[in-house]
């Protein structure tokens, strides 16, 4: 695999990687029932290589699926109501819902999903919707249209407009296309807004709320996971405790729970440095990666200053962390490049370091 992909994998349209097909599952409304969670855990072991990843769009993805195991995997997902009828529906249902959603927010999210899929708009594959309650917690989640309580806001805009219903979301998506926001089928709302083209809006956006940390919340227990990977049996055990909600923060909300037992892969300490550490699968799992990266990230995480973000990337695409990090290490054929306060593709201050030299960098 080479170059930057202009689309995200799905279940019906998986993506080739170094360890097989990557199959992304988009739970409806970001919610998983006990049966659905068990289905995903069983499918990861039966039809993939056992790896389940939490994505920055509040989805899950399975790795190591093959052409031979893809069909039985889809059958299992279909029986658990985790599969869309066609790739277009799957792509348009690119929606992140706050894990603190009220029943009214959940109903709105379902209505917006129906309206978008009924529209059949030719939106870019990465075009997405974030649905928050009145106190936005999803402002750093990737999205092009943001519903924040009773307001609707184009990403990149400081102003919002009143939300009258799901059709307003479809209308803004259509406006984006009409304004030329997706030349050649690619494009993002923030890039269009940056050109000076703006939709009608005159209401100040609501101030965001800080991203929550693992631990107790009014809605339940937030559980974090190292590099966003959840062992299949941990997913099964969590689902036996309560219904689950996905988040875009490499965490899962265990609804209404007040405590969680220790489980493999589970992070419950808000100060755990691995919560601030990003690393892609690296080599050999990804054909684009120039080196293994996750063990290196584990070794370096405790050396980072408190609160600092570390990103170790197998290549310059920086898939694990598209935003700037305090320290980014990018693997190249010559070694690791060191970038401070930047992305994996930014100019490096130091180049071609051996992994043994990197312990002195943080």
N, C-alpha and C positions, 0 to 999 in steps of 0.2 A: 504494500500500500504506500503510495507516495502522494505528496501534495496535500492541500487542505480540502477536506470534504465539504461540499456545499449542502449536505443534508445529514440528518441524524438517523441512526438505525431504528428499525421498528421490529415488530414480531413478524409481520408479513413481508417486510423488506429488510432482512438482516444485512449486516456489514461484514465483509471479510476482514480478518485480522490474522496475526501470526499464530494464534492458537485456535483458529477455526472461526465460525460465524459468531458475531455478537448479536444477540436477540434482545431487543428492548421491549419491556412490558409497561404499559401505561394504565395503572389502576384507575378506574372511574372515580373522579372526584378525589383522587389521592388516597382512597380508602381500601383496606384489605380486610376481608373477613377471615375467620379461622380456616375455612376450607380453601380459600384462595391462597393464603400464605402457605399452607401445607402443600398445595398443588405446585407452587413455585419452587419450594424447597425440594420436593420429590423430583420435579422436572430437571432442576439443576444437576442432580446426581445421576438421574437416569439418562438424560438426553444431552447434557453438557459435561463440563469438566469439574462441576461442583462449585464454581465461582459465581456468586451473586453480588452485583455491585449496585450501590445507590448512586443515582446520577444527580447533577446539579439542576435538573428539571423535575425532581421529585418522582422519578421513575425507577424501575429496577431493570437490570440487564443481566442476562446469562451469557457466559462465555464458553467456548469449546464445543459449540453445537456444530454438527456436520451436516452435509447435504442429506445423508441417510437418516439422521435423527431429527431433522427439522420438521418433517411432516407429523410424526407422532407427538412432538412437542406442541405443535399447533393444535392438534386434536385435544390434548390435555388442557391447554389454555382456553379453548373454545368451550369445553364442558364446564369450566369454572367462571365463565363470563368475563374472561380477560382478553378477548380477541375481538377486533373490529371486523366488519364484513368485507372491507376492501382497504387497500393502501391509502386511498385518498381520505377516507373517513379517519383512519388512524393518524394521518399527518395533520389534519385539521383539528383533531382533538388534542392539541398540544397546550395543555392548560395546567397551571400550578395553582393549587388551592391551599390557603393557609391551614396549618394543622390545628389552629384555634377556631376554626369555622363554627358559626352557629348553625342551627337547622335552616334558617333563612338563607345563609350564605351557601350552604350545600345545595339548596333548591335553585338558587340563582346560578351556581356553577353548572348544574345539570341542564338548565334552560339555555345557558350560553353555549354549552357543548352541542346541544341539539341544533340551535340556530346556526352555528358555524358549519356544522357538517351538512345541514340542509342547504346552505348557501353554495357549496361546491366552489368557493372562490379559489383561484389559482395562486394561493399564497406561497411564499418561499417555505422550504421545509423547516427552517429554523424559526419561523415566525411563531410567537407564542403569546399566551395570555396569562397574567398573574391576577388572582382573585383574592383580595384581602378583606378583612373586616375594617371597621372604621379606624383602627390603630394598625397601620401597615407594618408588617414584619418582612415582607417579600421584596423590599426595594432593591436588594442586591441580587435577587434571583433573575436570571435572564428572561426577559419578556419584552414585547413590543407594545402591548396595550395593557394598562394597569387599571383594574377595577378596585377602588379603595372605598369601601362602604357604599355610600350613595353617589360617589364620584367616578368619572372615567377620565383617564389621563394617558396621553401618548407618551411613550418612553422618551426621556430627554427633555420633556416640558416641565417647567415649574408650576404651570397652571393646569387646572382640570375643568371639567364641565359636569353638570348634573347628569346622573345616569337615570334614564327613564325605564330601561328594560334591556333584555338581551339584544334586541335589534340595534341598539346603539353601538354595541361591540362590532356587529357585522358591518354597520355603516362606517365605522372608523377604519376597519380593515379594507373595505372597498375604497375609501378615500385614499388610503395609503397606496393602493394599486393605481388609482386614477391619477395620482400625483407623480407617478413614475418611480415609486419607491422600490420596485423590484425589477430593474433592467436585467434581461437575460434570465429571469426567474430567481434571482438572488437579491437580497437587500434586507436592511433592518430599519425599524422606525427611527431609532436615535440618529442614524446616519442621514435620513431624510430631514429630520428636524434640524440637524446641524447645518443644513444648506440654507436655512431661513424660511422654509415652507412650514407653516403652522396650521393646525386645525383650530376651529373656534373654541376658545377656552378663556374664562375670566374669573375662575375661583381658585384661590391659593390651594395648592396641594397640602394634604395633611402631613404633619411631620412624622417621619418614620420612628418606629420603636426599635431598640437595639435587638440584634439577633439573640435569641435565647441560648443558654448553655445547657449541657446535659444536667438532668436532675428533675426535681419536682416542679410542675407548673399547674395552674388551675385546671388545665384540661387533662393532665395525666403526667406520666414520666417520659421525659425525652432521653433516649438512649443513643449514644454516639458509637461510631465504628471506625476502626483504623483504616485509613485510605478509602473509606466508604464501602468496605467489603463486609458482608454479613455471612457467617457460616450457615449452611442450610439448617442444621439442627438448632442453632440459636433462633433463627426465624420461626421454626416450628414452636419452640418453647415460648417465645414471646407471644405468639398468636394464641396459645392456650390460656394466657393470662387475661387478654382483652382484645377487642378490635384494634387494628393498627392504622395509623395515618403516616403517609410518606411526607418527607420534608426535602427541600433543596439543599440542606446543610449537612449531608452525610449522617443524619439522625433519623430515628423513627419515633413517633409518638405512640406510646402504649396508653390508650385512652383510659382515663379514670383510675389508673394505677397510682399508688402512693409510694411504692418501693419496688425494687427489682432485685432478684438474686444475681449473684455473679454468674456470668456466662462467657464462653469463649468469644473473643472479639469485641466484647461490650466495653464501652468507655462511659463511666458514670461520673468521673471527676471533671469539673469544669476547667481545672488548670492543667489537664493532661496535655503535654506538648504535641502529641500526635493529632490533637484536634486542630492545631495550627500548621499541620504539615500536609502538603499535597504531593502526590507522586502517582504517575500513570503506571500501567502494568509493566512498561519497560520491555527490554529484550529478555527472553525470546518471544514473549506473548504478542508483542506488536512488531510487525515487520519494519516499521519506520524507525524503531528505537535503535540507538547505537550502543546501549549498555543496559544492564540490569540497574534498577534505580530504587526499588522499595527497601531493600535491606540497608542501603546507604542512607536513605531518608530516616529509617528507624534509628540508625547509629548517630545521626547528626541532630535529630530533633531535641534531645535533652541539652545540647550545647547552645541552642538558640537563646537569646535574651527573652525574658518574660514578655509575652504579648507579641513577639515577632513572628511573622509568617515565613515558612520555608517551603519552597517549591523545587522539587527535583524532577526534571523532565528528561525523558528518553530521547527527545529530539526538539527542534525549534518550534514545532507546532504548539507545544504547551497545553495539550488537551486537558490535563488535570486541573489547571488553574489559569483561565484566560485573563485574569486581572493581574496587575503588578503585585509582586510579593516583596517583602523586605530583603530576602535573599533568594535568588533563583539560580540553580545549577542546571545547565543544559548540556546533555551528552552530545558529543560530536565524534567523528571518526578519530580525531586526535586526542580526545580526552574531554574533560568537563570545562565548560566556560562558566565564569562567575559573573552574575549580573546583580547589582544592588538596586533595589527599588524599581524593578522593571519586570518585563515579561520574558518568556523563554526565547523570543525572537529578537529582543533588544540588543544593542551593542554591549559587549562584555568588557569588564575592567581587567579581567585575567582570562587567559585562554589555555586550553589544552592541559588542564591539571589532571594528575593521576588521582584516583579515589583516595589513596593514602595521604595525599596532601590536603584534602578537603576538611579534615578535622580542625585545622588551624584557621579556617576561613570565617566561621560564625563570630 
